[in-house]
Amino acid sequence: VVTRSAREFAKLHGRYFPVNFASSGSSTIGGNISTNAGGLHAVRYGTMRRWTAGVAGVTGTGEIFRTRPGLFKDNSGYDLKEILIGSEGTLACITEAYLNVTDPPKETRIVILSCDDFSAIGNAVGEILPSGMTLHAIEFFDRTSQKILSEWEGTVRFFESGRCFILVEYENFDEESEFAFFDGLSQRLGLIDVAYAQTEPQKREFWRRRELISESLLRNHSVYKADLAIPLVNMGLFLGEVETILSREAPEFSYTTFGHAGDGNIHLNLLKKRERDSFFHISPALEERLYRTVSKYGGSPSAEHGIGLVKTHLLKYSKTGEEIRIMKEIKRAFDPRSILNPGKILEI
Ligand SMILES: Cc1cc2nc3c(=O)[nH]c(=O)nc-3n(C[C@H](O)[C@H](O)[C@H](O)COP(=O)(O)OP(=O)(O)OC[C@H]3O[C@@H](n4cnc5c(N)ncnc54)[C@H](O)[C@@H]3O)c2cc1C
């Protein structure tokens, strides 16, 4: 079932399936569960894990299983569903899923905060999250991403003042308190601009400028994509250090960064102009430097896109040897002959 169809089906019944992202027209529920996909509103709704009530599937030995849905509490032993979520098709092929749905969201507002310094992103998120607002999204992107998008589309430049931008979507609560909060934040953090979307088309345009970044990068560049998770408290420091590393050790690449600031999920993209290979490698030394920095700040080499085939060597930056050994034992229990996505996640 395609993600968008699941969302439309829920809507038809007056309910809301909140997992949504730019690939919702092509991604499937099975794929979303297998990657524990999050999406644009994960700060409000969490990841697929929260919306998966049960799964049925087939293991590598051909055994068919079905976990019991519909129980709020069930402490009767290991939870196989939880093990399967995020397993990238290495343990079983998921054939059915039972999904949770919720009430449709209330009307939301969007504000764009412009800043000149990446460390302001982490500081802003640190103040916005506990502010008491019902948040739907806290996204960020840099000016380079907007320049590339405008060039690709042939449209006028957006978001000119500032080096990076934070998009905050929240449920309407009280206009005066909102303005007071964002004004105060702006003064404390030295932000350059605070711009509210005034109309629905403007709201959609703000989102569009965020959602199309990924696609626009691939049109004229080869991209080395790093999908990093960093604890929120360390985000500012991390981004600052990465900037220094890239400017000193990788001046041959340009880079652009964007992501889900509220989830501490940073998509860092190193760019090579006009080379159209879909993927290029950076030097092992630079890669090691980058991921050691991720590890130093308590992060993970994969926030939402999984480890797959090409990042297996990076698993060591977030999992201990002991954890990897146990993961291999789990893989052997579900798929002893390694016929399901061999070589993904684990080098077996
Ligand atoms: C433009 C774009 C934007 C995205 N934005 C986000 C985002 O904001 N947040 C986010 O979390 N992710 C995002 N993603 C990645 C997202 O995780 C995937 O698009 C999607 O969730 C994966 O589903 P899929 O059906 O495309 O799976 P595929 O890409 O086809 O497969 C993904 C993995 O799941 C396995 N798999 C697929 N189906 C099954 C099944 N039935 N049983 C077992 N294993 C299976 C595959 O073998 C593979 O290992 C984005 C991707 C794109 C292209």
The ligand as a Tripos MOL2 file, in Angstrom:
@<TRIPOS>MOLECULE
LIG
   53    58     1     0     0
SMALL
NO_CHARGES

@<TRIPOS>ATOM
      1 C1         12.3460   12.4540   -1.6820 C.3       1 LIG1
      2 C2         12.4220   11.5980   -0.4500 C.ar      1 LIG1
      3 C3         12.1610   12.1660    0.7950 C.ar      1 LIG1
      4 C4         12.2100   11.3770    1.9430 C.ar      1 LIG1
      5 N1         11.9500   11.9710    3.1240 N.ar      1 LIG1
      6 C5         11.9800   11.2280    4.2310 C.ar      1 LIG1
      7 C6         11.6820   11.8160    5.4900 C.ar      1 LIG1
      8 O1         11.3880   13.0120    5.5820 O.2       1 LIG1
      9 N2         11.7250   11.0120    6.5780 N.ar      1 LIG1
     10 C7         12.0280    9.6780    6.4860 C.ar      1 LIG1
     11 O2         12.0590    8.9650    7.5040 O.2       1 LIG1
     12 N3         12.3390    9.1110    5.3110 N.ar      1 LIG1
     13 C8         12.3130    9.8420    4.1980 C.ar      1 LIG1
     14 N4         12.6190    9.2520    3.0010 N.ar      1 LIG1
     15 C9         13.0080    7.8460    2.9610 C.3       1 LIG1
     16 C10        11.8360    6.9490    3.2620 C.3       1 LIG1
     17 O3         12.2410    6.1590    4.3620 O.3       1 LIG1
     18 C11        11.4980    6.0700    2.1350 C.3       1 LIG1
     19 O4         11.0640    6.8410    1.0360 O.3       1 LIG1
     20 C12        10.3530    5.1040    2.4080 C.3       1 LIG1
     21 O5          9.8860    5.1610    3.7360 O.3       1 LIG1
     22 C13        10.7780    3.7110    2.1640 C.3       1 LIG1
     23 O6          9.6770    3.0530    1.6270 O.3       1 LIG1
     24 P1          9.7680    2.4260    0.1580 P.3       1 LIG1
     25 O7          8.4970    1.6960   -0.0650 O.co2     1 LIG1
     26 O8         10.1800    3.4730   -0.8170 O.co2     1 LIG1
     27 O9         10.8960    1.3600    0.3970 O.3       1 LIG1
     28 P2         12.1450    0.9910   -0.5060 P.3       1 LIG1
     29 O10        13.0140    2.1920   -0.6900 O.co2     1 LIG1
     30 O11        11.6730    0.2510   -1.6950 O.co2     1 LIG1
     31 O12        12.8570   -0.0080    0.4700 O.3       1 LIG1
     32 C14        13.4350    0.4290    1.6600 C.3       1 LIG1
     33 C15        13.8980   -0.8030    2.4430 C.3       1 LIG1
     34 O13        12.7810   -1.5020    2.9600 O.3       1 LIG1
     35 C16        12.7640   -2.8200    2.4840 C.3       1 LIG1
     36 N5         11.3710   -3.1700    2.2320 N.ar      1 LIG1
     37 C17        10.5060   -2.5530    1.3830 C.ar      1 LIG1
     38 N6          9.2960   -3.1520    1.4610 N.ar      1 LIG1
     39 C18         9.4100   -4.1440    2.3770 C.ar      1 LIG1
     40 C19         8.5020   -5.1340    2.8860 C.ar      1 LIG1
     41 N7          7.2460   -5.2120    2.4870 N.pl3     1 LIG1
     42 N8          8.9610   -6.0060    3.8170 N.ar      1 LIG1
     43 C20        10.2480   -5.9590    4.2220 C.ar      1 LIG1
     44 N9         11.1470   -5.0540    3.7750 N.ar      1 LIG1
     45 C21        10.7370   -4.1750    2.8600 C.ar      1 LIG1
     46 C22        13.6090   -2.8200    1.2220 C.3       1 LIG1
     47 O14        14.1690   -4.1010    0.9690 O.3       1 LIG1
     48 C23        14.6550   -1.8180    1.5710 C.3       1 LIG1
     49 O15        15.6770   -2.3790    2.3510 O.3       1 LIG1
     50 C24        12.5620   10.0100    1.8440 C.ar      1 LIG1
     51 C25        12.8350    9.4400    0.5970 C.ar      1 LIG1
     52 C26        12.7580   10.2170   -0.5430 C.ar      1 LIG1
     53 C27        13.0440    9.5650   -1.8740 C.3       1 LIG1
@<TRIPOS>BOND
     1     1     2 1
     2     2     3 ar
     3     2    52 ar
     4     3     4 ar
     5     4     5 ar
     6     4    50 ar
     7     5     6 ar
     8     6     7 ar
     9     6    13 1
    10     7     8 2
    11     7     9 ar
    12     9    10 ar
    13    10    11 2
    14    10    12 ar
    15    12    13 ar
    16    13    14 ar
    17    14    15 1
    18    14    50 ar
    19    15    16 1
    20    16    17 1
    21    16    18 1
    22    18    19 1
    23    18    20 1
    24    20    21 1
    25    20    22 1
    26    22    23 1
    27    23    24 1
    28    24    25 2
    29    24    26 1
    30    24    27 1
    31    27    28 1
    32    28    29 2
    33    28    30 1
    34    28    31 1
    35    31    32 1
    36    32    33 1
    37    33    34 1
    38    33    48 1
    39    34    35 1
    40    35    36 1
    41    35    46 1
    42    36    37 ar
    43    36    45 ar
    44    37    38 ar
    45    38    39 ar
    46    39    40 ar
    47    39    45 ar
    48    40    41 1
    49    40    42 ar
    50    42    43 ar
    51    43    44 ar
    52    44    45 ar
    53    46    47 1
    54    46    48 1
    55    48    49 1
    56    50    51 ar
    57    51    52 ar
    58    52    53 1
@<TRIPOS>SUBSTRUCTURE
     1 LIG1         1 GROUP 0 **** ****
